[in-house]
Each structure stands twice: as C-alpha cells, then as structure tokens.
Amino acid sequence: MIRIAALSMPILMLAAACAPGPDMVMADGTQRACFMSDRIINFRAGRSPSIYVKALGGDVFEVQTTSYCSGIESANTLAFTPLVGSSTRTCVSDSLSVDVAVAGASSNRCRARVVRQLSAEEVAALPSRYRP
C-alpha cells in the first residue's frame, strides 16, 4: 500500500507541473483573455445570470453568477475576488466571489465564473442597458 502511494506521488506532481497556468498559451495558439479584477471601471447587470464588466483598457467580459445574486440589478459597487490563488489576475473560465453592495442595504456575496471576452462587435450589439 505504501509503495503504491510512493509511486503515485511523482506521477501526480508531474501531471500538475504540465497543467497550463494563467500565462501559458492554449493548444490552439491563443492565450486566455484576462483582466485585473481590482481594475474594473464599469459594470452592468445583463439578463440573469450575466454581468458585463469593463476592465481598465476597455476590454469587456461576461461574468455569469452560478446562483441567485440578490441586488445585482441595483448594485452601486461590485468587488470581484478570485476563488483560487492570491492574484487579482482573472481569466476566462476562472471562478470568482462577487461582493454586491447596494446603497442602504447590507452587502451580499455570490459566486460567479468568467465566461468570455466580448469582441467590439458583440459589445456594440448589446442592448444599451446592458452595455458597461
């Protein structure tokens, strides 16, 4: 039993070392789109469960909540905290904790996932009430 565990540890470590990190190029030659979660300049709640965020630099990302997020439509501020790691760098497919602050009410926290980065055409096609 100990021998099996001793042999499996190096294999697991090797597999973890080969896993793509946030700065690595994907198999199709593209990099994952990322933004700094502490540098959001605007946001708008879309149709549930979508939130559209505009990062410093103008890139727009779609973030989808994974459960009901109370007050998101009337939030004054949102704070995004990555669930994994200590960096504020957040990339497509990463999970987040979203702190929702509404004036005159207690804050709410929900979980979300970064779904995609929108192209300029996709941002222009959004209804104005959803466009950050």
Buried (B, 14 or more C-beta within 10 A) or exposed (E): EEEEEEEEEEEEEEEEEEEEEBEEEEEEEEEBBBBBBEEBEEBBBBEEBBBBBBBEEEBBBBBBBEEEBBBBEEBEEBBBBBEEEEEEBBBBEBEBBBBBBBEEEEEBEBEBBBBBBBEEEEBEEBEEEBBB
